[in-house]
Amino acid sequence: MTRKRNVVADRRRRRMITILWTAVLAIGTIILIYKEMTAVLYILATVGVTALLLVVAMADLAHAERLTNDPRGSLIGLLHNPAAFTSPVNEVVAWGEDTWP
């Protein structure tokens, strides 16, 4: 029981830390916009995008692909299973077709 409480408390704590970081960054951005410090905003945006690209580049996507390489869940598996594309609907109506006069 205490283990479950610890897990829930950890999730709540991590969520609050995330919300706090988001609020601090939003307030910082608003202050920089108000003070018209666009050069600093530009540099911060460039550094942020670079950090995001580095995180994606360092991610072990090949290993994750090997773990999820199940033919039943992949697109090729769906293409080989014609029952996956059957629909219980007898008539398909195009978007906006019912609004024509």
N, C-alpha and C positions, 0 to 999 in steps of 0.2 A: 504494500500500500504506500509506504513512504517512497519507494522507487518511482511509482506512478506520479506522486506529487512532485518529486524532484524533476522529472521529465517535463511536466506541465509548467513548473516554475522556471525551468531553464528556457523553455520556449517563450514564455511571457517576458522574461528578462531580455532575451535576444531580440524579441519584437520591439520592446521599449527602446533598446539601444539603437535599433534601425530607425525607429521613428524619431528619436532624438537627433541622430546624424542627419536625417533628411531635413528636419526643421532647422538645424544649424546651417546647413548648406543653403537652404532656401532663403533664410534671413541674410546670410552673407551675400548671396547673389542679388537680393533686393537692395541691400545697402550699396553694393558696387554699381548697380544700375542707377540708383538715386544720385550717387556722387559722380556719375558719368565717367567711371573709370573703365572704359571699354577696352583699353589695352590689357589691363589685368584680366578682365573677363575672357578676352581672346586667348591669352596665354593659358589660363586655367582650363578653358574648353579644349585647347590643343593637348595639354597634358592629360586631361581626362580621357579623351578619345584614344590617345596613345596607350594609356594604361589599360583601357578596355581591349584594344587590339592585342596587347601583350598577353592578357589573361586568356583570350581566345586562342592565341597562337600556342601558348604553353599547355592548353587543355589536352588531355590524353584522349582525343577523339577516336583514334584508331583502336584503342583498347575498348572503348565504349561500344564501338561498332561491332567488334568481335563478340561482345557479351550479348548484344541484341540481334545477332544474325540468325533469327529464327524464321524459316521460310513461311510459317503460318502467319506471322505478323508483318512480313515485308510486302512491298508492292508487288513483287514478282509472284509471291504466294497468292495474293488476291487476284492477279491476272489469270492464274491457273485454276482459280475456283470461280466458275461462272455463277454459282449460287450467291456469291457475295454481292453481285450487282443487281439481283432481282429486287423488285420493290413491291410491297403489298398494294400500292396505289395503282388503280386501273387507268386513270387519266392524269396526265401531267399538264399543268397549266403554266404557261410562260409568265414571267414577272410582268405585271401591269396589264395582262391580257383581260382580266376581269373588269378593268376600269374603262375599257373602250366603250363608246356609245353603241 
